[in-house]
Amino acid sequence: MARVIVMDLSRHNTVMVGHDRYFVLHEGERSLLVRDHCPHRGGPLSLARRTPDGRRLSCPWHGTKVGVSAVKRSCLPMVRSGDEAVVVLPDTGDPVSVIHKEILANLPPDPTHDEGAESR
Ligand code: FES
């Protein structure tokens, strides 16, 4: 059976499910709850900045560029109505907490970034 939670997006932007962290990524008009996990070695993509073209996140740990489309594929089912979001969580039995955290990935692209390794 799935677990369902209700988040107030005006107050919270991060969900912890056991040791797995998810953050609210803004994509145009949409908000997606995506996994905060770089495919290289698990770095915090919530602290990544977008590349100038806006299509990738530059991981703060080793600089891997992760495609936003790949990050979006890690999202959890979420339905938003105003600031309220209903989220379906994996049924792991792990404790869940909803918190507020700094999210750099939603800031405008970093114009000073350099090109480097990439993961899609
Ligand atoms: S963990 Fe993200 S680049 Fe290494």
Backbone and ligand atoms as CSV (ligand in chain L), in Angstrom:
chain,resi,resn,atom,element,x,y,z
A,1,MET,N,N,0.838,-1.186,0.000
A,1,MET,CA,C,0.000,0.000,0.000
A,1,MET,C,C,0.887,1.256,0.000
A,2,ALA,N,N,0.502,2.250,-0.799
A,2,ALA,CA,C,1.287,3.487,-0.889
A,2,ALA,C,C,1.025,4.382,0.326
A,3,ARG,N,N,1.965,5.233,0.577
A,3,ARG,CA,C,1.792,6.230,1.633
A,3,ARG,C,C,1.571,7.588,0.978
A,4,VAL,N,N,0.641,8.329,1.508
A,4,VAL,CA,C,0.305,9.635,0.944
A,4,VAL,C,C,0.507,10.690,2.027
A,5,ILE,N,N,1.175,11.793,1.628
A,5,ILE,CA,C,1.322,12.909,2.560
A,5,ILE,C,C,0.840,14.183,1.881
A,6,VAL,N,N,0.545,15.176,2.686
A,6,VAL,CA,C,0.168,16.497,2.175
A,6,VAL,C,C,1.240,17.477,2.623
A,7,MET,N,N,1.803,18.204,1.643
A,7,MET,CA,C,2.837,19.202,1.933
A,7,MET,C,C,2.279,20.605,1.726
A,8,ASP,N,N,2.697,21.524,2.563
A,8,ASP,CA,C,2.416,22.945,2.350
A,8,ASP,C,C,3.659,23.532,1.667
A,9,LEU,N,N,3.564,23.769,0.358
A,9,LEU,CA,C,4.741,24.212,-0.398
A,9,LEU,C,C,5.167,25.639,-0.054
A,10,SER,N,N,4.323,26.370,0.673
A,10,SER,CA,C,4.748,27.713,1.103
A,10,SER,C,C,5.707,27.617,2.293
A,11,ARG,N,N,5.743,26.435,2.931
A,11,ARG,CA,C,6.584,26.269,4.115
A,11,ARG,C,C,7.667,25.215,3.936
A,12,HIS,N,N,7.428,24.233,3.085
A,12,HIS,CA,C,8.345,23.101,2.965
A,12,HIS,C,C,8.702,22.834,1.504
A,13,ASN,N,N,9.929,22.367,1.273
A,13,ASN,CA,C,10.354,22.055,-0.092
A,13,ASN,C,C,11.149,20.754,-0.174
A,14,THR,N,N,11.212,20.029,0.928
A,14,THR,CA,C,12.056,18.825,0.975
A,14,THR,C,C,11.351,17.733,1.773
A,15,VAL,N,N,11.460,16.499,1.276
A,15,VAL,CA,C,10.886,15.349,1.990
A,15,VAL,C,C,11.994,14.326,2.200
A,16,MET,N,N,12.121,13.864,3.423
A,16,MET,CA,C,13.047,12.785,3.748
A,16,MET,C,C,12.237,11.506,3.923
A,17,VAL,N,N,12.648,10.451,3.213
A,17,VAL,CA,C,12.039,9.126,3.377
A,17,VAL,C,C,13.184,8.209,3.781
A,18,GLY,N,N,13.294,7.968,5.063
A,18,GLY,CA,C,14.478,7.266,5.552
A,18,GLY,C,C,15.710,8.099,5.208
A,19,HIS,N,N,16.673,7.510,4.503
A,19,HIS,CA,C,17.880,8.239,4.105
A,19,HIS,C,C,17.754,8.890,2.734
A,20,ASP,N,N,16.632,8.678,2.046
A,20,ASP,CA,C,16.436,9.265,0.721
A,20,ASP,C,C,15.796,10.642,0.856
A,21,ARG,N,N,16.363,11.603,0.137
A,21,ARG,CA,C,15.852,12.974,0.188
A,21,ARG,C,C,15.295,13.360,-1.186
A,22,TYR,N,N,14.168,14.064,-1.178
A,22,TYR,CA,C,13.534,14.577,-2.385
A,22,TYR,C,C,13.328,16.077,-2.208
A,23,PHE,N,N,13.466,16.837,-3.289
A,23,PHE,CA,C,13.241,18.282,-3.184
A,23,PHE,C,C,12.328,18.758,-4.302
A,24,VAL,N,N,11.693,19.908,-4.065
A,24,VAL,CA,C,10.775,20.476,-5.045
A,24,VAL,C,C,11.584,21.246,-6.081
A,25,LEU,N,N,11.530,20.756,-7.319
A,25,LEU,CA,C,12.208,21.397,-8.439
A,25,LEU,C,C,11.161,22.132,-9.261
A,26,HIS,N,N,11.394,23.413,-9.509
A,26,HIS,CA,C,10.461,24.193,-10.327
A,26,HIS,C,C,10.863,24.058,-11.788
A,27,GLU,N,N,9.900,23.665,-12.609
A,27,GLU,CA,C,10.115,23.524,-14.046
A,27,GLU,C,C,9.021,24.306,-14.765
A,28,GLY,N,N,9.316,25.554,-15.097
A,28,GLY,CA,C,8.286,26.391,-15.697
A,28,GLY,C,C,7.144,26.581,-14.711
A,29,GLU,N,N,5.945,26.249,-15.147
A,29,GLU,CA,C,4.773,26.389,-14.287
A,29,GLU,C,C,4.629,25.218,-13.319
A,30,ARG,N,N,5.399,24.155,-13.548
A,30,ARG,CA,C,5.230,22.932,-12.767
A,30,ARG,C,C,6.199,22.874,-11.597
A,31,SER,N,N,5.795,22.156,-10.556
A,31,SER,CA,C,6.678,21.831,-9.444
A,31,SER,C,C,6.732,20.311,-9.347
A,32,LEU,N,N,7.930,19.772,-9.288
A,32,LEU,CA,C,8.115,18.326,-9.240
A,32,LEU,C,C,8.914,17.976,-7.994
A,33,LEU,N,N,8.551,16.869,-7.356
A,33,LEU,CA,C,9.304,16.401,-6.202
A,33,LEU,C,C,10.294,15.340,-6.707
A,34,VAL,N,N,11.575,15.723,-6.824
A,34,VAL,CA,C,12.580,14.861,-7.453
A,34,VAL,C,C,13.610,14.391,-6.427
A,35,ARG,N,N,14.299,13.317,-6.769
A,35,ARG,CA,C,15.288,12.748,-5.855
A,35,ARG,C,C,16.525,13.646,-5.805
A,36,ASP,N,N,17.005,13.914,-4.590
A,36,ASP,CA,C,18.157,14.798,-4.366
A,36,ASP,C,C,19.423,13.942,-4.363
A,37,HIS,N,N,19.759,13.387,-5.539
A,37,HIS,CA,C,20.803,12.375,-5.588
A,37,HIS,C,C,21.496,12.426,-6.945
A,38,CYS,N,N,22.769,12.837,-6.946
A,38,CYS,CA,C,23.546,12.854,-8.189
A,38,CYS,C,C,23.910,11.420,-8.575
A,39,PRO,N,N,23.777,11.059,-9.874
A,39,PRO,CA,C,24.101,9.685,-10.280
A,39,PRO,C,C,25.585,9.360,-10.177
A,40,HIS,N,N,26.450,10.380,-10.035
A,40,HIS,CA,C,27.878,10.085,-9.918
A,40,HIS,C,C,28.186,9.435,-8.575
A,41,ARG,N,N,28.048,10.171,-7.498
A,41,ARG,CA,C,28.308,9.592,-6.178
A,41,ARG,C,C,27.333,10.105,-5.133
A,42,GLY,N,N,26.154,10.436,-5.571
A,42,GLY,CA,C,25.089,10.763,-4.617
A,42,GLY,C,C,25.065,12.182,-4.111
A,43,GLY,N,N,25.749,13.086,-4.779
A,43,GLY,CA,C,25.777,14.489,-4.325
A,43,GLY,C,C,24.389,15.128,-4.315
A,44,PRO,N,N,24.286,16.257,-3.605
A,44,PRO,CA,C,22.977,16.923,-3.440
A,44,PRO,C,C,22.633,17.805,-4.645
A,45,LEU,N,N,21.781,17.304,-5.529
A,45,LEU,CA,C,21.413,18.089,-6.709
A,45,LEU,C,C,20.593,19.325,-6.347
A,46,SER,N,N,20.008,19.335,-5.156
A,46,SER,CA,C,19.279,20.533,-4.727
A,46,SER,C,C,20.228,21.722,-4.600
A,47,LEU,N,N,21.520,21.457,-4.413
A,47,LEU,CA,C,22.507,22.531,-4.299
A,47,LEU,C,C,23.259,22.757,-5.606
A,48,ALA,N,N,22.778,22.131,-6.671
A,48,ALA,CA,C,23.366,22.346,-7.994
A,48,ALA,C,C,22.796,23.623,-8.599
A,49,ARG,N,N,23.560,24.256,-9.457
A,49,ARG,CA,C,23.042,25.392,-10.239
A,49,ARG,C,C,22.836,24.933,-11.674
A,50,ARG,N,N,21.883,25.555,-12.333
A,50,ARG,CA,C,21.634,25.207,-13.736
A,50,ARG,C,C,22.739,25.749,-14.625
A,51,THR,N,N,23.006,25.010,-15.692
A,51,THR,CA,C,23.933,25.500,-16.706
A,51,THR,C,C,23.257,26.655,-17.446
A,52,PRO,N,N,24.028,27.484,-18.158
A,52,PRO,CA,C,23.426,28.662,-18.809
A,52,PRO,C,C,22.263,28.328,-19.736
A,53,ASP,N,N,22.276,27.138,-20.358
A,53,ASP,CA,C,21.145,26.789,-21.230
A,53,ASP,C,C,19.942,26.298,-20.424
A,54,GLY,N,N,20.090,26.139,-19.102
A,54,GLY,CA,C,18.983,25.748,-18.237
A,54,GLY,C,C,18.608,24.286,-18.333
A,55,ARG,N,N,19.349,23.506,-19.129
A,55,ARG,CA,C,18.940,22.117,-19.381
A,55,ARG,C,C,19.625,21.110,-18.477
A,56,ARG,N,N,20.637,21.529,-17.731
A,56,ARG,CA,C,21.363,20.595,-16.866
A,56,ARG,C,C,21.632,21.233,-15.510
A,57,LEU,N,N,21.865,20.367,-14.507
A,57,LEU,CA,C,22.265,20.819,-13.179
A,57,LEU,C,C,23.723,20.444,-12.986
A,58,SER,N,N,24.509,21.388,-12.491
A,58,SER,CA,C,25.930,21.164,-12.268
A,58,SER,C,C,26.141,20.769,-10.804
A,59,CYS,N,N,26.428,19.485,-10.561
A,59,CYS,CA,C,26.520,18.981,-9.184
A,59,CYS,C,C,27.631,19.692,-8.412
A,60,PRO,N,N,27.346,20.089,-7.172
A,60,PRO,CA,C,28.345,20.835,-6.397
A,60,PRO,C,C,29.522,19.986,-5.934
A,61,TRP,N,N,29.398,18.667,-5.970
A,61,TRP,CA,C,30.490,17.845,-5.447
A,61,TRP,C,C,31.640,17.693,-6.435
A,62,HIS,N,N,31.377,17.226,-7.644
A,62,HIS,CA,C,32.467,16.999,-8.606
A,62,HIS,C,C,32.172,17.612,-9.957
A,63,GLY,N,N,31.092,18.365,-10.083
A,63,GLY,CA,C,30.824,19.114,-11.304
A,63,GLY,C,C,30.138,18.355,-12.416
A,64,THR,N,N,29.681,17.138,-12.177
A,64,THR,CA,C,28.956,16.415,-13.226
A,64,THR,C,C,27.713,17.208,-13.622
A,65,LYS,N,N,27.468,17.274,-14.925
A,65,LYS,CA,C,26.260,17.952,-15.416
A,65,LYS,C,C,25.179,16.891,-15.617
A,66,VAL,N,N,24.107,17.027,-14.880
A,66,VAL,CA,C,23.023,16.050,-14.914
A,66,VAL,C,C,21.839,16.676,-15.645
A,67,GLY,N,N,21.353,16.007,-16.683
A,67,GLY,CA,C,20.236,16.538,-17.454
A,67,GLY,C,C,18.995,16.717,-16.589
A,68,VAL,N,N,18.349,17.871,-16.721
A,68,VAL,CA,C,17.116,18.109,-15.959
A,68,VAL,C,C,16.067,17.069,-16.331
A,69,SER,N,N,16.059,16.638,-17.607
A,69,SER,CA,C,15.076,15.620,-18.008
A,69,SER,C,C,15.310,14.320,-17.244
A,70,ALA,N,N,16.574,13.970,-16.988
A,70,ALA,CA,C,16.866,12.760,-16.212
A,70,ALA,C,C,16.440,12.937,-14.758
A,71,VAL,N,N,16.675,14.121,-14.214
A,71,VAL,CA,C,16.258,14.393,-12.827
A,71,VAL,C,C,14.737,14.295,-12.720
A,72,LYS,N,N,14.039,14.815,-13.715
A,72,LYS,CA,C,12.571,14.780,-13.688
A,72,LYS,C,C,12.042,13.348,-13.693
A,73,ARG,N,N,12.796,12.438,-14.314
A,73,ARG,CA,C,12.333,11.039,-14.335
A,73,ARG,C,C,12.368,10.400,-12.946
A,74,SER,N,N,13.060,11.032,-11.985
A,74,SER,CA,C,13.134,10.480,-10.623
A,74,SER,C,C,12.007,11.003,-9.744
A,75,CYS,N,N,11.047,11.748,-10.326
A,75,CYS,CA,C,10.065,12.423,-9.472
A,75,CYS,C,C,9.041,11.443,-8.904
A,76,LEU,N,N,8.520,11.828,-7.768
A,76,LEU,CA,C,7.429,11.093,-7.132
A,76,LEU,C,C,6.101,11.663,-7.619
A,77,PRO,N,N,5.050,10.838,-7.637
A,77,PRO,CA,C,3.732,11.365,-8.024
A,77,PRO,C,C,3.296,12.470,-7.059
A,78,MET,N,N,2.932,13.627,-7.631
A,78,MET,CA,C,2.521,14.762,-6.795
A,78,MET,C,C,1.450,15.550,-7.532
A,79,VAL,N,N,0.379,15.890,-6.830
A,79,VAL,CA,C,-0.675,16.728,-7.387
A,79,VAL,C,C,-0.724,17.986,-6.556
A,80,ARG,N,N,-0.639,19.136,-7.242
A,80,ARG,CA,C,-0.573,20.417,-6.537
A,80,ARG,C,C,-1.851,21.213,-6.760
A,81,SER,N,N,-2.315,21.819,-5.681
A,81,SER,CA,C,-3.427,22.753,-5.760
A,81,SER,C,C,-3.052,23.946,-4.895
A,82,GLY,N,N,-2.682,25.052,-5.540
A,82,GLY,CA,C,-2.174,26.195,-4.788
A,82,GLY,C,C,-0.882,25.795,-4.092
A,83,ASP,N,N,-0.796,26.077,-2.806
A,83,ASP,CA,C,0.402,25.723,-2.046
A,83,ASP,C,C,0.339,24.322,-1.466
A,84,GLU,N,N,-0.775,23.643,-1.654
A,84,GLU,CA,C,-0.922,22.306,-1.087
A,84,GLU,C,C,-0.576,21.253,-2.142
A,85,ALA,N,N,0.252,20.313,-1.759
A,85,ALA,CA,C,0.628,19.239,-2.672
A,85,ALA,C,C,0.388,17.904,-1.978
A,86,VAL,N,N,-0.251,17.002,-2.706
A,86,VAL,CA,C,-0.468,15.640,-2.235
A,86,VAL,C,C,0.563,14.758,-2.931
A,87,VAL,N,N,1.353,14.036,-2.136
A,87,VAL,CA,C,2.480,13.274,-2.664
A,87,VAL,C,C,2.306,11.802,-2.303
A,88,VAL,N,N,2.599,10.936,-3.275
A,88,VAL,CA,C,2.581,9.499,-3.027
A,88,VAL,C,C,4.027,9.041,-2.830
A,89,LEU,N,N,4.301,8.488,-1.669
A,89,LEU,CA,C,5.661,8.084,-1.312
A,89,LEU,C,C,5.873,6.595,-1.520
A,90,PRO,N,N,7.124,6.200,-1.753
A,90,PRO,CA,C,7.412,4.765,-1.812
A,90,PRO,C,C,7.084,4.116,-0.470
A,91,ASP,N,N,6.545,2.918,-0.537
A,91,ASP,CA,C,6.104,2.242,0.683
A,91,ASP,C,C,7.258,1.437,1.268
A,92,THR,N,N,8.237,2.160,1.836
A,92,THR,CA,C,9.425,1.510,2.384
A,92,THR,C,C,9.295,1.231,3.871
A,93,GLY,N,N,8.350,1.871,4.521
A,93,GLY,CA,C,8.229,1.733,5.966
A,93,GLY,C,C,9.174,2.645,6.726
A,94,ASP,N,N,10.034,3.378,5.987
A,94,ASP,CA,C,10.975,4.298,6.640
A,94,ASP,C,C,10.237,5.525,7.173
A,95,PRO,N,N,10.794,6.154,8.200
A,95,PRO,CA,C,10.179,7.385,8.708
A,95,PRO,C,C,10.226,8.496,7.668
A,96,VAL,N,N,9.217,9.364,7.699
A,96,VAL,CA,C,9.104,10.467,6.746
A,96,VAL,C,C,9.142,11.777,7.504
A,97,SER,N,N,9.890,12.750,6.975
A,97,SER,CA,C,9.827,14.095,7.527
A,97,SER,C,C,9.800,15.097,6.388
A,98,VAL,N,N,9.116,16.200,6.614
A,98,VAL,CA,C,8.968,17.270,5.625
A,98,VAL,C,C,9.630,18.498,6.210
A,99,ILE,N,N,10.571,19.071,5.456
A,99,ILE,CA,C,11.375,20.167,5.996
A,99,ILE,C,C,11.530,21.273,4.951
A,100,HIS,N,N,12.143,22.377,5.372
A,100,HIS,CA,C,12.535,23.443,4.450
A,100,HIS,C,C,14.053,23.449,4.362
A,101,LYS,N,N,14.571,23.530,3.147
A,101,LYS,CA,C,16.006,23.459,2.905
A,101,LYS,C,C,16.332,24.457,1.801
A,102,GLU,N,N,17.562,24.926,1.771
A,102,GLU,CA,C,17.977,25.805,0.686
A,102,GLU,C,C,18.026,25.000,-0.614
A,103,ILE,N,N,17.397,25.522,-1.661
A,103,ILE,CA,C,17.369,24.851,-2.956
A,103,ILE,C,C,17.979,25.792,-3.994
A,104,LEU,N,N,19.210,25.545,-4.384
A,104,LEU,CA,C,19.856,26.406,-5.377
A,104,LEU,C,C,19.421,26.045,-6.791
A,105,ALA,N,N,18.952,24.820,-6.987
A,105,ALA,CA,C,18.595,24.354,-8.327
A,105,ALA,C,C,17.446,25.149,-8.930
A,106,ASN,N,N,16.717,25.901,-8.115
A,106,ASN,CA,C,15.609,26.695,-8.639
A,106,ASN,C,C,16.007,28.130,-8.953
A,107,LEU,N,N,17.268,28.479,-8.722
A,107,LEU,CA,C,17.733,29.828,-9.038
A,107,LEU,C,C,18.013,29.938,-10.538
A,108,PRO,N,N,18.138,31.140,-11.043
A,108,PRO,CA,C,18.481,31.301,-12.460
A,108,PRO,C,C,19.826,30.644,-12.760
A,109,PRO,N,N,20.058,30.264,-14.041
A,109,PRO,CA,C,21.319,29.619,-14.409
A,109,PRO,C,C,22.528,30.451,-14.004
A,110,ASP,N,N,23.621,29.733,-13.715
A,110,ASP,CA,C,24.869,30.369,-13.324
A,110,ASP,C,C,25.654,30.748,-14.589
A,111,PRO,N,N,25.818,32.045,-14.870
A,111,PRO,CA,C,26.485,32.447,-16.107
A,111,PRO,C,C,27.994,32.193,-16.082
A,112,THR,N,N,28.556,31.872,-14.906
A,112,THR,CA,C,30.011,31.706,-14.804
A,112,THR,C,C,30.449,30.260,-14.913
A,113,HIS,N,N,29.488,29.343,-15.071
A,113,HIS,CA,C,29.842,27.920,-15.033
A,113,HIS,C,C,30.677,27.534,-16.268
A,114,ASP,N,N,31.491,26.481,-16.149
A,114,ASP,CA,C,32.259,25.987,-17.292
A,114,ASP,C,C,31.734,24.625,-17.699
A,115,GLU,N,N,31.956,24.254,-18.942
A,115,GLU,CA,C,31.500,22.957,-19.435
A,115,GLU,C,C,32.417,21.870,-18.897
A,116,GLY,N,N,31.876,20.671,-18.664
A,116,GLY,CA,C,32.694,19.586,-18.149
A,116,GLY,C,C,31.998,18.263,-18.322
A,117,ALA,N,N,32.221,17.333,-17.381
A,117,ALA,CA,C,31.624,16.007,-17.456
A,117,ALA,C,C,30.112,16.125,-17.475
A,118,GLU,N,N,29.475,15.152,-18.076
A,118,GLU,CA,C,28.025,15.188,-18.207
A,118,GLU,C,C,27.435,13.810,-17.993
A,119,SER,N,N,26.274,13.770,-17.371
A,119,SER,CA,C,25.531,12.535,-17.200
A,119,SER,C,C,24.110,12.785,-17.628
A,120,ARG,N,N,23.508,11.869,-18.367
A,120,ARG,CA,C,22.125,12.078,-18.825
A,120,ARG,C,C,21.206,11.053,-18.241
L,1,FES,S1,S,28.492,13.309,-6.694
L,1,FES,FE1,FE,27.787,14.646,-8.192
L,1,FES,S2,S,29.507,14.985,-9.433
L,1,FES,FE2,FE,30.188,13.554,-7.991
